[in-house]
Amino acid sequence: MTAVSTDRRDLGSRLADLGRTLVSPRGAVFLLLIVLLVAITVLNPSFAEPSQFIRFIQRVAPIAIVAIGQYFVIVGGEFDLSMGSVVTAQVVIAGNLIGQDEAKSLPVLALMLAFGALIGLVNGLIVSFLKVPSFIVTLGMMLALLGGTLYWTGGAATGNPADGFREIGRGGIRGIPVIDILPWSVLVLAVVLAVAIWFSKRPFGRTIIALGDNPTTARFAGARSWWVKTSTFMISSLSATIAGVLLVGYAGVHPSVGRGYEFIAITAVVLGGVVLGGGRGWVVAAAAGAFALEALFTLLNFAGVPSTYRDAVQGAIIIIAVAYSATTFRARRRGKGIDPAPAASTTIPDASAEASDAASGGSPGTATQTSPDTATQTSPAPAEERDAEASARPASIPSTSRADNETKGGS
């Protein structure tokens, strides 16, 4: 009887944990995605067919890949507004340099990856060393790339890459039972997501989260903040490059192909519960945010809502998601309460003892513990000497640990 009641309590606690996860900022996106998919299926039952659903994933793949790249920048405490222009530039590069010569596909693809990494490197170095806000740096890069692309193409669709290169975005493995075709885009998305999950769990990935949470603490811990920050921008630009390769397949070569992708990526990341300002987030939830966003637009399309409302809906999602995330984290912080501070010692530690404690790993500002016998043997110093000693001693560095630290990082 006791074992049965224990099992019931364990099941109840697991269900309660699942419920709390589903209503948390990074878990709510999965619940929202399920609701949206069910609503779409009600309005259009053919959407639930395996072949149609796999096409939906193929359509979302470039958006999800861009969102994964944007995740690393945002969780590191920055923004990247140049992703859309990088997508556009890469599409135009592929269309005009490859042409109908399939032998150029691999060299041009290598050039595109190098160009994407260079854009991220420039963004990261300017942000890290010149201390220019990432919002301004990437906004300027976005306009520069867009201007260069328009100058190159004259504002019109130019170039037509070889069919072999376009197969990456629109082709796949055919003859698969049930789904008929497994698009290459879906496989590329699966690989990118798997690599992103693996990278997030590595020490370098955790350093990115630590840098977004508290840059000062990360630097004191020995992290090369300039390289970590620059790497996030390089990851973002490379993900935009991969998305551009996929978009060449079915979107064609046009200067407006990637326009707005930066805001779509930010919306998807925020919808996935990633905190603007960095330090908290989950890459899987960011990718799920891209699926939820596209599912919402698909639902609005089936419901007959004009596509002109798309930007308005996107803006409302950002505001609501950020407000919900902030409210939830504040509620958790209040619920945990503040740990009571230890009682202060009756004696003031000297500077050498405090420096020794700091070097041995003790927290700054912690009073030196003295035994009762020592306290009775030490005579109190005059008030003037105590005041002079207190004013000469530098102030201790306040602790910056957060009460809800366990909500950061992966699941």
Order of alpha helices (4+ residues) and beta strands (2+ residues): alpha-alpha-alpha-alpha-alpha-alpha-alpha-beta-beta-alpha-alpha-alpha-alpha-alpha-alpha-alpha-alpha-alpha-alpha
